[in-house]
Amino acid sequence: MNSILALAAPVALVVSGAGVVEHLPVAKPETVRPQGTGAARSVEPTRVPIEKQVRIEQRVIVRISPPGRIPRQSLIPPPAPQDARRLKERKIGKCVPLAGIAAVQPDAGGRLLLFMRDQRLLSASLEKACSARDFYSGFYIERSNDGMLCADRDKLHSRAGSNCSISRMRQLVDKDD
């Protein structure tokens, strides 16, 4: 019941006259006797305009989690140490669509492996002060206006409490390609 009231309160403020200017008295009328005279005079109250305004803001936080057992079969498997020699990095630019990231996994080299929904595997290098191990259970990121995750712009928030930005992103491809 309380949640319904919490949702209805901003609507009630808007319906009750947001944007209406009222004039409220800030001083009560008083009777003042000027010095040296016996006559009393009345002082008018001062009125100050008060504006009502309601601002509703929206913030979207996206959680990217590690791959589970069932979805992992549809994703590219993470490279094993012997397979790492078969992969090479390819430049892809500074940004990737946030909605295209299916899962994340920390890599031994201080990078995050991003498993994309289109079957690509990306490596995201973190800034020097950050450890990829902090992101073992995924990360949170605030969705930007363009819906992209960009290097040197966005901050990743791990569930362990660290905040890091990505210094560069590369696509991992087979050396034979």
Secondary structure, 3 states (H helix, E strand, C coil): CHHHHHHHHHHHHHHCCCCCEEEEECCCCEEECCCCCCCCEEECCCEEEEECCCCCCCCCEEEECCCCHHHHCCCCCCCCCCCHHHEEEEECCCEEEHHHEEEEEECCCCEEEEEECCCCEEEEEECCCCCHHHHCCCEEEECCCCCEEECCCCEEEECCCCEEEEEEEEEEEECCC
